[in-house]
Amino acid sequence: MRSVAPALALARGVFGWNIFVASVLLAGVLASGLCGAAERSETAQDLTAIASRSLEIVEQHSGKITTLVVPADANPTLIAALKSLRPVIFTKAVPKSKTQTLPKGYLIIETLKVHGNDAKFTGILGPGALAGTLGAGVDCGLRYSITFSLTNGKWENGPYSSQQCSVD
């Protein structure tokens, strides 16, 4: 690796102290290999595209989704993306029932995360039995898990699965 010291000395002499400091910072970034290696961060467009395709898959197999459910501490960017697709409520606003975790057509968004060029969606679709009712040992619903990858600038779904909570 070649030394950048001569170029830095020239920059300090010709352009002054501010340019010298900027050059040192740039040289450090280049030497550490950080340029071009930054992790791709999720955008509202990413989240909307992934959520939209996920909803299509769930609806194709299980019927209309009327309401999306998120925890109170959900990422505001995620909430905005979801609101562009369906009404969104917080978990504590789910209508109460003595026998169900959530009403038919409600989808709890458990995970919607982007990691570089890969993403994952998981959600639980109602109706589902509450623990201790209808023979259920735990809160139930139909859980979907869908993987995605970014291909040529477009989010494509990979394998997905659905699993109904087992009721004893």
N, C-alpha and C positions, 0 to 999 in steps of 0.2 A: 504494500500500500504506500503510495507516495505521500510525502509530507505536505501539509497545507500551510506550513509556517511562512514560506516566502510570500505566498499570496496574501496572507493575513497582514504581514508587515507592510506590503505594498498598499493594501487597502487602508491601513491606519495612517500611513504617510501621505497618501494622495487624497483620501476622502474625509479624513478626520475620525474622531473617536466614536461617534454614533455608528458609522458604517463599520468600523472595526468590531464593535460589540455585536452588531447584526451578523457580520461574517463569522465570528466565533460561534454564535448560536447555530447558524446554518451548517457550519462545518461539523459541529457536534451531532446534529440531527442526521446528516449524511453519513458520518462515520459510524453511528450506532445502527444504521440500517433501518431507521424508522420511516423514512420516506417510502411510500408505496406499500408498506406492510401493515398499515392501520386496519383494524377490524372494521368491516362495513357495519354501520349502525342502522338500526331499524328506523324506517320513516313511516309517516302516516299512510303513504301510498302502499308500502309493503304490507302493513297491517290490514288495510282495507282489502287489498287483493287476496290475501290469505284468508281473511275472515269471509269474504264473499264466496270464494270457492268452497270453503268448509261448509258454509250454510247450504250451498247448492247440493253438496254430497249428502249431508244429513237429511235435507228435505226430499231428495230423490228416493231415499230409503225409508224415511220415517214420517213424512208429512210436514205440513207447514209449521215454521217456527214463528211465533208471534212476538216473543219478548226475549231479550238477552239479559242475563243476570251476571253482575260483576261484584267483587268485594269493594267495600268503601275505599280501600287503599289502592285501587287499580290505577294503572298508568293513565294520566289524562289524555295522552296521544291515542292510546288504545280505546278509551271511552269515546273520543271524538270519531275515530274510525268506525267503531261499532254503531254509533248513533246515525251514521250516514247510511246504514243498512237496515236497521230495525230499532224499535224503541228499546231503551236500556234502562234497567233499574238496578239498585243496589240490593245485595242479598237480604238485608233486613226488611226490604219492602215487598218481598215475595209474599203473596197471600197465604195466610195460615190455614192449615188443614190438620185434622186429627189423624188422617191416614196417608197423606202424600207429602213428599219432600218439596215438590213444586208441581204446579198445574201442567196439564197437557199443553205442549207448544212452547213452554219455557225452556231455555237452554242456558245452563250455567257455564260460563267461560272459565275453565280451570287454568288453561295455559294458552297463550298465543305469543310465542317468542321467536325472534329472529337471531340466529347466530351465524354471522357471515353470510354465506350463500345457502344456508339451510334454515329451516323453520319447522316448528311443531305447533299443532293445535290439538287441544284436548277439551272436551266439554261433556256435560251430562244433560241429557234431554229428559224432560218430564213427560208423562207423570212417572213418579217413583214412590215406592212405599217408604214411610218413616221407619226407623229402627224400632222394633217391638210391635209393629202393626203388620197386618197381612202376612205374618210369618217371616218378616225380614229381620235379619240379625243386625244389619247396618242400614244406613240411609241408602236408598236405591234409585236407579234410573238407568237409562241407556247411555253408556259411556262410549264416546267416539274419540279415536286418536288418529290423527292424520299428519303425515310428514310431507314436507315440501322442499324443493330445491329451486334455486334461481338458475334458469337456463336461457341464455340469449336475452337477458333482461326481463324475463317473464317468470312468475312463480308457478311452477308445475307441481301438482300433488303427486306424491309417490304412494306407497302402500298405505292402506288405512284399515282400521279394525273397529268393530263395535262389539260391545259386550253388555248384556243385560245383567244387572245385579241378580245374584241367585237368591231366591226366596225359599227358605226352608219349609 
